[in-house]
Amino acid sequence: MIGSTFFNQSLAQGRRLVTAALALLLLASPINAQETTMETLLDRIQIEDLLVRYYYELSQGNAHEMAEYFTADALLDVDGMIAVGHDEIAALYTNPEGSEEAEARANRGVGHMLLTNAVIEIEGDTAVAHVLWTGVLNPGVGQAPNLYEQGREDSALVKMNGKWLISKRYISSDSGIPDKYDATYEPRGNPLAP
């Protein structure tokens, strides 16, 4: 019994030492999170607002307005399908009336995009934003919503005349990719990673 008590006390003391060592290690390790200031907080809010409005416009069927979120020479890469500049970006988001994709979209219900897990790094008038997106389809009232696609976005942004705009945007699907991207899709990590 004495041996058992001694063993339990030694085990408890060992756990406390390991816990203390881990705590010291964590305190000594540098933290890579950006320091939040009033300016970076305002910039972050503006960038988050831009990203949310982008998808709001898209869900409202305002594809022709999507180019306004980008710089004039911006690059948009959607699963390997690349558009450069406002005209090409607008064309990428436009489905001709009567096309199979436009008809399928109109008949499937109401879709919404959830943006989560935002990591936004601001450095002066430039920023990089990483978010996860999840498409939610609402087929009708009284029916349960369905998740229909999910992926990641990695965007480089610039602040021009006090307004944040996207200069490069990489949209990478992880599931539910539309058939039109089959020829260009390749799995990838973060294209903006240093």
Buried (B, 14 or more C-beta within 10 A) or exposed (E): EEEEEEEEEEEEEEEEEEEEEEEEEEEEEEEEEEEEEEEBEEBBEBBBEBBBEBBEBBEEEEBEBBBBBBBEEBBBBBBBBEBEBBEBBBEBBEBEEEEEEBEEBEEEBEBEBBBEEBEBBBEEEEBBBBBBBBBBBBBEEEEEEEEBBBBBBBBBBBBEEEEBBBBBBBBBBEEEBBEBBEEEBEEEEEEBEE
